[in-house]
Amino acid sequence: MKRLTVMLLASAVLWIGTFAQAQDEPPYLYYFSNTLNAFVVERADGTDSRVLGQDVRPLRNDNEFNVDWSPSGEFLAWRSYSVGSYGQSTDSLSYVIRADGTGTLPILNGVVNTSLYWSPTEDVLLAVQRRAESEDGENQRLYGRNFSLIDVTTQEVISSFYITPSYSNPISSIVWSPDGAYVAFYYDVADSPALFMLMYRDGTIEQRELSPLEDDNGLWMLNMSAQSWTVHYTPERDRLIVLNPTTREEFAVIAPIEDPDDFSEDTDAHIRWNLSGDYALIYEYLSERYETWLLSIPERTITLLGDEFRPPTQGVLYPDLGEGWSPDGRFILLRHFNRQLFTLIDHQNDERQSFEIPYAPSIYYVDDYISWSPTSDGVYISPFGNNQTALRMYNPHTEQLVDTFIDTADWGGWGLQDASFSPDGKYILPYRTNDLINTQTGSITRLPNHSQSTVEKMGALWDETGEWLLTFDSTFMSDGGGCVLGVTNLDTDIWRELGECYSAGWLPPQVDVAELPSGQPESVLLAPEAFDYDVEGVYFITPSDEFELICDEADANVRLLLREGETIYRLQYPIPCHRREGGGVFSARMSIAVSPDNSLLATADEYNNFVDIWDASTGEHLILLNTFGFELSFSEDGSRLYTRSRQAVLVWNVADILRYADRSE
């Protein structure tokens, strides 16, 4: 018995140790790598790295979006498109791949201009394809919409229907019900009230004449609460219909409007549900003022809160679902029209507090970004305007206003924007800064700057432990730009630069990592050895204007590298080059570096967005580096490659470059 007890204790200690070690492991993330033309799933520190869907979509299609995992975690869906010469976008292509690496789904592989919407409860997709059908007498293109409900596991079409062509976008606000029983959306019928349509999981379709709420940007809104409640105008627009398609309940509310003539087709509205879905804030824009209402589902009533408030500003990248509401649903934050005065309503106790946010005298434009602490013990308000460097926190329990002054990027005269809290509310990252603020002590940790960014952090996603951040840095320039991805831990001793912002996230819990393709012990994405932020260093010895890159007239995949008009290299690119409008060939000044032993050639791509490495003797493409390449140079001994990005010089180990190139073959 004693021996059994000892064995059980030893097993328990071993299990606890293994569990603690698993808890200490960095979390998994996913992102799209243009370098690999694939999705990468790996731990945040770059270990246990796996590749999904390599070469499924066209090479360097530039933009991935609407990336989403299925509820079971067995499938990954996304859309892709390319921005070609002169900023013209191509048709988008949609894809669904199996997470275990066994292939794509032919029924949804490369379909054109198709939006994909996963059911929240099962591996069923709604595919909505836009089709250009015809042109009218004025040569205006008409578009139809084909709706298909697809069981992805069996690849069977459950139901399908077609909506006849019309101008612009007749479909808006496509939303699945929380229980996955149906999809709801609006359909605009010419010269008739809009239709509220329901497409059920069994394929049946219902429709009603209910007009959508429309915001001041002319966008239809179908905001469904967590309990499946929706709000609509009646066709006559003299009242609001509150409808729950799941329970088949509905009721009407009439707001006592001072001037009924104001309540017209031009009325703008905003609706914000609390997170539990039993209350909503509704803002109606009437004759240059907003009337703010509180809709109560339990009481079936609507109450006027005032006509002096504005809707809260929506966040830049990742707005909270219950904007204006505290996470616990107790408090409502309302901003007055004079912009400096705020009212906080404790709607459970029918109490109000007011406070002011003073602005700097130099301000010429201002708006506010509002972020509630996850614990509801503070709301952070960032005045958005020139030279605004104070992040202000108001505590509704102590009724105190606290200022935190931080450094912001001096870019275009703008100040702070939105902010992101850690899950426990201990840290906050104000956007347009690299400053991670400890909300308990006020101490600031400076996050690493992305070497390719032009502005500091524009967004962030925390992992569930609050120990890691995915950060989004802007690459905005006068000639366009995008967003680049980084990942760091709280200690900032690990910093990695990855792929695109809009294709990344923390791996959702339903994805079983054991079922993914086998991985590498280190990242599949080659990383630089170091980031040297002294970009004035004497790394670069090759004038970039000596060389010119042009398309070969005979082969669109071949680039001719010229020096003083003479071809010195024929480079076999993986994608065709962009032709100039009117038939001319593309021509670009570029950066180039040749290794001291003349074995390797490094070039920036046509837009300086990537750095390519070539076999100088054969012109064979070896590897694509995930960095900008404004200037390039090899070290004197050929062991290092230096690439200048916007913020730093990146140092690459040439031996690692060759090793990764061999591994990618």
N, C-alpha and C positions, 0 to 999 in steps of 0.2 A: 504493500500500500504506500509506504514511504517512497519507494522508487517511482511509483506511478505519479505521486504528487510532484516529485522533483521533475519528472519528464514533462508534466503538464505546465509547471512553472517555466521550464526552459522553453517550451513551445510558445507560451504566452509572451515571454520576453522577446523571442525571435520574431513573433508576429507583430508586436508593438514596434520593434526596431525596424522591421520591413515597412510597416505602415508609416512610421515617422519619416523614413527615407523617401517613400513615395510622395509624402506631403511636401518634402523639401525639393522635389524635382521641379524644374521649370515647367510651366504649362505649355500645351501645344497651341500653335497658331497656324493659320493658313494664309497664303498670299499668291498672287500670280507673278511669275517671273518671266519677263520678256527675254531674259538671257537664255532661259531653258525652253521658252514657249510652252510652259506648263504651270500647273498649280503645285505649290510646295506645301507640305504639311510637316512641321518639325517642332521641336521644343524651342522655347524662346531664346535659349543660348546657342541654337544651331545644331544641337545633337539630335540623333534619331530622326534623320531627315528622309522624307519620302516624296516621290514625284507622282502626280496624277495628271492624266489627260495630255501627255506630251504630244505636241504637233497635231492636236485635234482641230484647232482653228488655224487660219492662215497666219504665217509668220509675221510678226511685228504688226499685228492688227491694231496696235496702239492703245485700245481702250477696252477694258472689261468692266461690266456693270451688272447690277441685279444678280449678284452672286449669292446663292442660297442653297443650304443643305435641306434635304428632305426630312420629314419628321422621324423616320427610322434611322437616318444617318447613312443610308446605303447608297444615296444618289446625290450628285452635285449638279446644279443647273446654273447657267449664266448666259449673258448676251455679250457680243463682241462686235466692235466696228472699228473702222480705220478713218483717220482724218488725213486725207491726201494733200496734194499740193493746193495752195490757195485756200486752205481751211475747209474744203468741202468734205462732208462726211459721206461714207458709203452706206449702203443698206446694212442694217444690223443682222447678225447671224446668231441663232440660239442653239445651245447645246445642253445635253444631259449625259453625264458619264456615271459609270458605276464606281463607287468609292473603293472597291477592292481591286481596281485596275484591270478588270476583265473586259473592258470595252465601253463603247458608247451605245446609246439607244437609237437605232436607225429611224424610228418614227419621229424623233426630235433631234436629229443631228444635222445642224447647218440650215435649219429652216429660216426663211428670210422674214425680217420685220415682225417678229413674233414675241409678245410679252408672255412671261411664264409666271404663274402664281401657284405656290404650293398650298395644299390644304394644311391647316394647322394640326390635323390629327392623323393623317394617313398619307401614303405615297401616291397621291392623286394630284395631277396638275391641271390647271386651267390654262390653255394656250389660246391667246387672242392674236390672230394674224391680221395685219393690215394689208389690203390688196388694192392696188391701183387698177381700177376697172375700166374707166373711160374718161373722155373729155367732153365738156359741153361745147356749145357754140362759141364761147369766148376762150376756148382752149384751157379751161381750168380743170385740173385733175380731180376726179371723184374717187373716193376711197370707200371700199366695203370692209366689213369686219367678219371674220369667221371665228366662232367660239367652239372650242373642242375641250371636253372634259375627258382626261386620259388617265387610265390606271397604269402607272409607270411600271409596276412590277410585271404585269402581264402584257404590257404594250397594247392594250385594247382601248378603243375609243368608246367611252361610256355613252356619250351623247354629243351632238354637234348641231349648230344652227348658224345661219348666215344673216347678217344685217345689211340691207341694201345700201348702195353707195350714197354718200352725201359729202358736203364740203367739210373742210377742217377736221376736227376730231369729235365725232358724235358720241363717243363713249367716255365716261368719266368715273373716277372714284370706284375702282373695282376692289371689293372687300370680301374676304371670306368671313363667315360667321365663326365665333370662337369655338363652336363645337364641330365645325367642318361639315355641317349639314347642307349648306348652300353658299352660293356666291351672290352678292348684291352689287348692283351698279345702276347708273343712270344712262338713259339713251335719249338723245335729242331728236325729236321728230319735227321736221320743217313745218312752220306755221301751226304748231300744236303744242300743248303742254308737254313737258318732258315726261318720260316714263320711268318709273322705279321698277327695275326688273330683278327677279330672283331666279337663279338657275340652281335647282336642287341636285343633290348627289345622285339621286335616282334618274336624273335626266329631265324631269318635269320643269316647266317654265311658267312663272306667273308674272303679271305686270299690272301696274296701277298708275293712274295719272297723278303723280305727286312731283312737284317742282323741287329742284335742289336748292339748298342754300348756296349763295355765291359770295366769295370774298372780294376784297377791293382790288385784287389782281385779276378778276374775271374768272377765277377757278371754281369749279363746282366742288362741293364738299359733301362727302358721305362719311361722316365720322360715326363709327359704330362703337358703342360702349362695351366694356368688359362683360356686360349682361345682355348684349345684342340689341340694345335700344338705338334707334335712329330718329332723326328729327328732319322734317320736311315742311315746305310750304304746301298749302292746298293750291289747286290751280287758280283760284281767285285771289290767293295770297293775303287773305284777311285773317288767317289764323295759322298756328303751327300744329302739325300732326306728329305725335310721338308714337312710334310704331316698333313693335318687337316681332320680327318675322318668325323667331324661334317659338315663342309661346303663343303667337297670334293675338297678343294683347295690343290695344291701341287706345289712345285718348287724345283729345284736342285741348289746346290751351290758347286763350285769347289774351294778348297783352294790351292793357289799356293805353293805347297810343294817343298822344295829344292831338296829332293831326293825321287822320287816316289816309289823307292824300299822299303823305310821305311814304307810306308802306306800299311801294310800287315795284314794278319790274326792275328798277334801278337800285333797290335796296341791297346793301352789302351786309354780310353777316360773318361772324366768327363763332365757332363753338368749341369749347374745351371741356371734356369729361374729366371727372376725377378718376383716380386709378381703379376704384372699386366699381365705377360705372353706374352709380345711383344718383349722382348730381352732375349738372353741367352748367357752365357759364356760357351765356349766349350774348353776343354783342351785335346790336342792330345799328347800322349807320343810317341816320335819318336827318336830312337837312343839316349837314355839317356838324353833326354831333353823334356820339354813340350812346345808345341806351343799353345799360348792362343789366341782364336778368339772371336770376338763379332758378334753374329748372330742377324740381325735386321729383324723382320717380316714385319714392314711397308715398308722398303726399299728393301726387298728381297735380302739382301747382307750379306756377311761375311767378316770381316776385321781382319787382324792380329794385335793383340795388342803387341806381343813380344814373344820371346822364352826363356826368363829368369825367368819365373814365375812358381810357383807350385800351385796346387789346394789348396784352404783353407782347413784346418783340419775340419773334420766333428765332431759335438758335440757328447758327450758321450751318453746322453739319449734322448734329445729333440732338435735336430738340427733344425734351421730355414729353411723353404722351399727355401728362396732366399739367401742361404749362399754365402757370398762374396758381395752381393748387399746390399745397404742401403735400409731400408723399403720404402722410398719414390721413389726408383728406380733411383735416380740421380747419386749416387756414386758407384764405383766398387773398392773393396780393393783387391790388388794382392800382394802375398808374393813372394819374390825373392828366388832363390836357396840357397843363402848364409844365409838365415833364419833370418838375422838381419835387412835386408832392405825391406821396404814396399813401394808400389806405390799406390796412391789413384787417380782414374781417375774420373773426372766430365765429363761423356760421353755426357751430354746435351750441355756443353760448350766447349768440346774437350780440357780440361785443365788437367794437371797432377801435383801431389804433391808427394814428397818422404820424408820418415823419417826412422830413425833407432830405433830398440829396442835392446839395449845392453844386453848381457847375463852375468851371473856370471861366473867367471873363472873356478869354480869347476864343471861346468855342464858336464855330460857325455852323456846325451841324451836330446834332446829338440824337441818340436813341439809347435805349437801355437793354442790356442783356441780363436776364434773370435766371439764377441757378439756385434751387433749393438744396440744402444739405440732405443727404439720404435719411438722416435721423430727424428731420423737420425742426431742428433747434436753431436754424439760421437760414436766412435767404441772402445770397450774395448778388449785388447789383453792380454792373459795370457800365458807367456812362460811356457811350461810344462816340467819340469826337476827337478833335485834334488836341494832343497833349494831355489826354485824360489818363493819368497813371495811378489812380486810386481805386482799389477794389473795396467796396463798402459792404459790410455785413450787418444785417439787422436781426437781432434776437427777439422773437415774438414773446418769449417768456419773461425776459428781463426788460424788454422795451428799450434796449440800448442799441445805438448805432456806432459801429467801429470802423475806422479806416485802416487799410493796409496799403502802403505805398510801395510800388515795385517799378523796376525799369521795364520799358517797353521798346519795341523796335521803332526807330525813327524812320518810318517809311510812309511817305505821302502825307504826313501830318496827322495820321489816324492814331488813336489810342487803343484801349482794350476792347475786346469783343466778349464772346461767350466764355464759359469756363466748364471744367469737368472735375467732378468729385471722385475720390476713391470710394469703394463700396461702403466703408465704415465711416466716411465723412471726415477722416483725419487729415486728408490732403486735398488740396484744390490746385488745379492748373489753369490759370487764366490764359485764354488764347491770345495770340500775338506776343507771347513772351516765352521764355524758357524757364520761368520761375515756378518751381513746385513749392507751395506754401503749406507748412504745417499749421493747421487751423487751431491747434491747441497751444502751441508755443510761439507761433509767428515766425519761426525760423524758415529760411528759404534755401532750397537746394537747386543749383543751376543744372538743368538738363543739357545733354550734349546738343550742339547745333548740327543739323543735317547738312552735309557738305554741298548738297545740290540746291538748298533752299534759298529763296530771296526774302522770305519773311519767316519769323519764328513760328512756334507751334500754332497751328490753326485748328487742331482737334486732337482728341485722344480717346482711346478705349482702354479701360482698366480690365485686368483679369479678375476673376471672382475673389482671389485672395487679397487683392490690393497691393501686391508686391511687384507687379510688372505693368508696363504701359506700352501700347501701340500708339505711336505719335504720327501725326499727319502734318507735313510741312509744305507750304505753298512754294511753287516755282513760278509764280506769276511774273511775267515780264511785259514790256510794252507790246511785244509781238506775240503774246499769248503765253500759255503755261499750263501747269497741271498741279499734281500733288504727289509727293514722294513719302515713302513709308519708313519709319524707324521703329526699333523696339529697344527698351532699356529697363533695367531693374531700378528699384528705389535708391540703391547705393550708387547708381550710375557707373559702376565698374564694368558693366557689360553694355555695350552700345553696338547695334548692328543696323546697317542700312539695307533695305529690302527692295520691294517692287512698288506697284501702284497702290495708292490709298484705297481706291474704291473697290478693290477685289480682295480685301484682307479682313481678318477678324480672328477672335479667339475660337478655337475649335469647339463647337457646341457639344454638350455632354452626350447626345445620342450617337455621336460618331464613335465607333469602336476602333481604336487605333490598331488593335491586333488584327483586324480584318483588312487594313490598308496594305498596299504593296510593301514588301520588305524594304528597309531603309538603310542609309549609310550612317556610320557612327558620327560623322561630321556633316556639316551643311553641304548640300549639293550646290549651293551658290557660293562661288569664289568670293572671298572677302579681302579687302586690303589689309596689309600688316599694320598700318598706322594712318592717322589723319593729322596732317601738319597744317595748322590754321595760319601759319606765316606764309601766305600765298605770294609774298614778294620775294621768296627765296630764289636762289640762282639755280633752278632746276632745268630751265628750258633754254635750249641752245639752237633749236631749229625754227626759223621764221615760218609761220604758218602760211604766209601769202606766196611762198615759193611754189606751192603745189596746187593743182586743180584736179577735181574729180568730175568726169563726165560719163554719160551713158554711152555704151557702144551701140552704134546704129544697127549692127547686125544681130546683137544678142542683148535683150533687155536685162538679163541677169548679170551681165558683165559691166564693170566700171573700169574705165581707163584712168590710171593715175598719171598725170602729166607734170613735168617740170620744164618750165620755159617752152611749153608747146610740144615737148617730146614725151612719148609714152614710155614710162619706166616700169610699170606693172599693169598686168591684166588681172583684176580681182573678181573671182566668181562669187557673187553675193547670193544669199539664199532667197532673196525676193527681188522682183523686177524693180527697176528704178522708176521714179515719177517723171513723166515726160512734161516738158513745158507746154503751156497752152499755145496752140497754133502749130504744134508739130516739132518744135525745137527740142534739143536734148537738154536734160538737166545739167547744170554746171554749178559747182560750189567750191569756194575756197575752203581749205581744210587743214587740220593739224595732222602731222605724220611724224613718226620716229622709227629709225632703223637701229636694230641692236648692233653693238660694236663688231660682232662676228658676222654681220649681214645675214643671219639666219632667220630673224623675226622682223616683222613689219607691224607697227601699231598705227591705226588710223582712227580718227573720229568719224562717226557716220555723217550722213548728209545734213543732219540738223544738230550735230554735236550732242545728241541725246545718249549715245552709246559709244564705247570704244571697242573696236574689232582688232583681233590679233590674227596675223596671217603667217603662213610659211612663205618666207621671202623668195625661196627658190622656185616654188611651184605655183604660188598664188592661191593655195588652198586655205580656206577659212578654218581657223582652229577653235576660237572661242570668242564669246561676246562678254565684255565686262559690264557690270551693272553700275555705270557711272557716266557723268557727263565728261566730255573731253575737249575743253577749250584749248589746252596745250598739252603736248606729250613729250616725254623724253626718257631715254634709258640712262642708267648710271654708267660710269666709265667702264666698270668691269662687267656690265651686262646682267648683273644679278637682280637689279631692281628696275621697275618701270614706274615713272611718275606721271600722274594724270591730274591736271588742274581742273577742279570743279568750280562752282561759284563761291564756296566758302572756304575751301581747303585744298591742299595738295594731298592726294591719296598715294600711298606707297604700296606697290604690289611686288610680291615675291615671284620672280620669273619662273623659278622651279615649280612653284605651286600652279602657275598658269599652265605650264606644260603638263603637269600631272592631272589637272582638271580637264584639260583638252583631251588627253588620252582616255580619261574615264567617261567622257561624254560621247566617245565614238561608239 
